[in-house]
Amino acid sequence: MSEKSEIVPHAEALERLQEGNRRFVADVRSVASFTSQAQRESLVAGQRPFAIILSCSDSRAPSELLFDCGLGELFVVRVAGNVVAPSILGSVEFAAATFGSELVVVMGHSRCGAIAATVDAVRTGGQAMSESVGDIVARIKPAVTELVHADVDGDRLLGHAIRANVRAATNHLRHGSRLLEDRIAAGKLRVVGAEYSLETGQVDFFDL
């Protein structure tokens, strides 16, 4: 997808992601997802990604594969726990303003280690392995603390915590940036949440 390509409306962008994930689950790849020399050359001059994905750094959850997308189609920002720190927010703002991408997806995933570590930290009061890891845990804590104290059992707690963290991140993007707020108000941007299942390969869009 070159810089001259038309901007994809957010509703169509969401449909593309859903269709791509259905292909991934069915173990069928589109021709467009295969990289060719012609594709690489066409993108040298610029890019026009149709969606922005904020996802976890987990090696089992690469967005381009899960959505059966090729070069230049997605602007992917990855960080443990899919948290929204200033540099992450800036990356999303940059893509939305520079490329005109109308869809932002915050995607968590099942069995997320960053969420599990934060749940354990809230329960035990333990310290993170480093100051930088502690920053990630601190950003996740507000979304999961109430759940931990609600005495929900292990697997259910982690599942609820993963989704609560995604909702917190989508809320931050929707209301923590004037640039993004203005684009949302103008109908030029939509921020949604999702969870990828390691077990089934399906992506469930739940915070629309």
Steps between C-alpha positions, in 0.01 A plus 500: 500500500673814384482854631267583211242244614167626626438516873288205613193597709508352850198275444662345193833472681335304782335267249837439334655403831211268584517334159877464527470335840243257364752399233769459766276273708416298189871477414445671165723790391416767247731568207545858624658378825797347318794736465637560153773722359234708327324559834818613667584735215151650496532594867836672478339836423251485787235310688127516569418238770125445524507432877711569808546211741619543859579150621708304747861410420427130557669296227183295452288798396641666184226720356597467133459122520185499713326732253656348187649830390804583291762772484375854547149407612528537879679750723583283801608628841604221738572524871466251786146512637385729215527795739476864397816690596589842353715357220228248414236772488732707282544209259122465461459875457775505237338225294151647521613850405763407240333213318135574571434151635145503639504189717699435817477156660630432851554124506569297812533122498423200716759381753675839493811484718505873571144490633568185703809661653301809593224293660765319705661832599166635623432183696843466662637853497810367326745717309565490126834370374608848390386862507398487135294184546351666806380785279303254285351334809407841644312588181301174512423503875211751500304286256539173693523589869126503564464161330774348717331619817165365377635149568431360153665163435825464303408438135191722512698773672770502233240504223312792655826683572617469138179658375497767770852599397397526135204719596729725704734539202219576254362756745844661529530530123146635463532763772871553568599673178358818352620396156318166517194652668464752219523229234245285684261796531537567127415137417850442364614254767359208696672326791391145583617224733564136423637179648693234311454142617822298494287189523268555202679764288189718504498873570191618687417868459315586821550868583341673204 
